[in-house]
Amino acid sequence: MDIIKGQAFEGERPLFSIKNRRIENVRIGLGESSLKHASHVSAHDCDFHGKYPFWHGDDIKITESVFRETARAAIWYTNALVMSSCHVQAPKMFRRVSDLSIENCSFLNAEETLWNCRSVVLDNSEFLNADYILMNIVDAELNNCKIQGNYSFQDGKNIVIRNSIIESKDAFWGTENVTVYDSVIDGEFLGWYSKNLKLINCTIRGSQPLYYAENLQLENCRMEGTDLCFEYSEVQATITNDIISVRNPKGGRICAPSIQQIIFDEHCVNPDACIIETLQAASA
């Protein structure tokens, strides 16, 4: 494999369609589409400033590199990409990327990142200022990640999350087949309109979680500061601490040490369809 080392490029398409190359300690200055249509390329210790560097790529590996704020929308329409130990300041980083692996990376401005991507593995990475991250993601695994930004995972499918922290209002809206293990999910309006959302050994925080959910399951979870839970949801839940309030569940079974308030009002679909079990009597 030929090596391009210690050089600087700028302008439009300086390394367009390169193949079977390693670029090392290279500075990609301002401009556009520097490595568009690249294939079988590795980039190590590089500094990216220009927009759209890796569009329509194939078999790309990026290590110990920096993407500056101006390198926005850097990796779109690309297949088979590995990124490790990188520092990313730019938004809108990935779109329509398949077979993507990210490890030990930090994203400081991850707004609108990872849209419409498929077959994604995220490990030991941090995504901050990440509104609308992971929209329409399909077939994803996350382990030991932190996501800080609202509206995460909207309409995603087939997702497994482990040992992570998700600080996000409106997380998991419209998702399907999502399982979360041993994680903290902190934010209002969690999981509305989801199907087959399963939370195991998780801590859940925020008002009005888990409305309009189908086949919702919670196993051995804590609910902290959560009120008006489960409205119009079909739920099987085992909660390990006291719940502030539950309102109009559609069906299933909810078990908790105590629930301060159980609300079945005139808008409840079927007050008898959900079994609620507590160790203490609750007020109605």
Secondary structure as the mmCIF struct_conf table of DSSP 4:
data_model
#
loop_
_struct_conf.conf_type_id
_struct_conf.id
_struct_conf.beg_label_comp_id
_struct_conf.beg_label_asym_id
_struct_conf.beg_label_seq_id
_struct_conf.end_label_comp_id
_struct_conf.end_label_asym_id
_struct_conf.end_label_seq_id
STRN STRN1 ASP A 2 LYS A 5
BEND BEND1 GLY A 6 GLY A 6
STRN STRN2 ALA A 8 GLU A 12
TURN_TY1_P TURN_TY1_P1 PRO A 14 SER A 17
STRN STRN3 LYS A 19 GLU A 24
BEND BEND2 ASN A 25 ASN A 25
STRN STRN4 ARG A 27 GLU A 32
TURN_TY1_P TURN_TY1_P2 SER A 34 HIS A 37
STRN STRN5 SER A 39 HIS A 44
BEND BEND3 ASP A 45 ASP A 45
STRN STRN6 ASP A 47 PHE A 48
BEND BEND4 GLY A 50 GLY A 50
STRN STRN7 LYS A 51 LYS A 51
TURN_TY1_P TURN_TY1_P3 PRO A 53 PRO A 53
STRN STRN8 PHE A 54 TRP A 55
BEND BEND5 HIS A 56 HIS A 56
STRN STRN9 ASP A 58 THR A 63
BEND BEND6 GLU A 64 GLU A 64
STRN STRN10 VAL A 66 PHE A 67
TURN_TY1_P TURN_TY1_P4 GLU A 69 THR A 70
BEND BEND7 ALA A 71 ALA A 71
BEND BEND8 ALA A 73 ALA A 73
STRN STRN11 ILE A 75 TRP A 76
BEND BEND9 TYR A 77 TYR A 77
STRN STRN12 ASN A 79 SER A 84
BEND BEND10 SER A 85 SER A 85
STRN STRN13 HIS A 87 VAL A 88
BEND BEND11 PRO A 91 LYS A 92
STRN STRN14 PHE A 94 ARG A 95
BEND BEND12 ARG A 96 ARG A 96
STRN STRN15 SER A 98 GLU A 103
BEND BEND13 ASN A 104 ASN A 104
STRN STRN16 SER A 106 PHE A 107
BEND BEND14 LEU A 108 LEU A 108
TURN_TY1_P TURN_TY1_P5 GLU A 111 GLU A 112
BEND BEND15 LEU A 114 LEU A 114
STRN STRN17 TRP A 115 TRP A 115
BEND BEND16 ASN A 116 ASN A 116
STRN STRN18 ARG A 118 ASP A 123
BEND BEND17 ASN A 124 ASN A 124
STRN STRN19 GLU A 126 PHE A 127
BEND BEND18 ASN A 129 ASN A 129
TURN_TY1_P TURN_TY1_P6 ASP A 131 ASN A 136
STRN STRN20 VAL A 138 ASN A 143
BEND BEND19 ASN A 144 ASN A 144
STRN STRN21 LYS A 146 GLN A 148
BEND BEND20 GLY A 149 TYR A 151
TURN_TY1_P TURN_TY1_P7 SER A 152 ASP A 155
STRN STRN22 LYS A 157 ARG A 162
BEND BEND21 ASN A 163 ASN A 163
STRN STRN23 ILE A 165 GLU A 167
TURN_TY1_P TURN_TY1_P8 LYS A 169 GLY A 174
STRN STRN24 GLU A 176 TYR A 181
BEND BEND22 ASP A 182 ASP A 182
STRN STRN25 VAL A 184 ASP A 186
BEND BEND23 GLU A 188 PHE A 189
TURN_TY1_P TURN_TY1_P9 LEU A 190 TYR A 193
STRN STRN26 LYS A 195 ILE A 200
BEND BEND24 ASN A 201 ASN A 201
STRN STRN27 THR A 203 ARG A 205
BEND BEND25 GLY A 206 GLN A 208
BEND BEND26 LEU A 210 LEU A 210
BEND BEND27 TYR A 212 TYR A 212
STRN STRN28 GLU A 214 GLU A 214
BEND BEND28 ASN A 215 ASN A 215
STRN STRN29 LEU A 216 GLU A 224
BEND BEND29 GLY A 225 GLY A 225
BEND BEND30 LEU A 228 LEU A 228
STRN STRN30 CYS A 229 CYS A 229
TURN_TY1_P TURN_TY1_P10 PHE A 230 TYR A 232
STRN STRN31 GLU A 234 ILE A 239
BEND BEND31 THR A 240 ASN A 241
STRN STRN32 ILE A 243 ARG A 247
STRN STRN33 GLY A 251 ALA A 256
BEND BEND32 PRO A 257 PRO A 257
STRN STRN34 ILE A 259 ILE A 263
TURN_TY1_P TURN_TY1_P11 GLU A 266 HIS A 267
BEND BEND33 VAL A 269 VAL A 269
TURN_TY1_P TURN_TY1_P12 PRO A 271 ASP A 272
BEND BEND34 ALA A 273 ALA A 273
STRN STRN35 CYS A 274 THR A 278
BEND BEND35 LEU A 279 GLN A 280
STRN STRN36 SER A 283 SER A 283
#
